[in-house]
Amino acid sequence: MSTTTVRIDRETHARLVRMSKLAGVSLGATIRDATEALRRQRFAHRVVAEVGELRNDPAAWSSYLEEAESTSVVDGLD
């Protein structure tokens, strides 16, 4: 895997190093995990915002609910 250099302030670096040591993982692994957590958090915020917008449109919300009710998921759960 190729690498690159990223400039960050000393306080952030120190926090990342502490987090890495506490978890017993490398600094790179901590940064990868933090990046993934931020990606997921931002995705969740977008979903919440989009559902909120959908709920503010009664026709669109009704259509969404109808589609959700008619969609079946074969997951083996009853």
N, C-alpha and C positions, 0 to 999 in steps of 0.2 A: 504494500500500500504506500503510495506517495504521501508526502506531508507538506505542510506549508507553515508559515509563521503568522501569528495573529497578535497584534499589539493590544494589550488590555492594561488597565490601571493596576497598580500594585495591590490595592485592597481586594479587588475581584480575584486576582491571581492567588492571593493568600487564602481567600475563602474556598476557592476551587481546590487548592492543595490540602486544606483541612478536611474538606469533604471527601477527597480521594483517600486520605489516610484513614479516616473513620470507616470508610467502606472497604478498605483494603484493596483498592483498585488503582489503576494508573490514572494520571491526570487526563490523558486522552480519552479513556473510558468514561470518566466523569463528565467531560465536555460533550461526548457523544450522547450520554444519557440525558444531560441537561438540554441539549438541542432537541432530542426526541420529545422530552416532556414539554418543552415550549411549543413544538409543532402541534402536539396533541391538544394542548391547552388552547392555542389559537384556533384550531379546528373546532373545538367544542364551543368556543365563543361565537364563531361564525354560525354554527348550527343553531345555537340559542337565538341569535339575532334574526336569522332567516325564519325560524319557526315563529318568532314574535311578529315579524312582518306578515307572515302568512295568516296568523290569527287575527290580525287587524283588518283583514279583507274577508268579510263573511262568506262571500261566494267561493273564494279560493280555499278557505278553511273547510267549508262544507265538502267541496270537491276532494280535498286531501283526505278527509275522514272517510268519505265513501270509498275512495281508492284503497285506503289502508284496510278497511273492513273487508273488501273483496279480494284482497291479496292473501294468498295462503302460503305459509312457509312450512316446508316439510322438514321439521326438526325432530320429530319423534316425541315431542312433548304434548301431553294432553291437558 
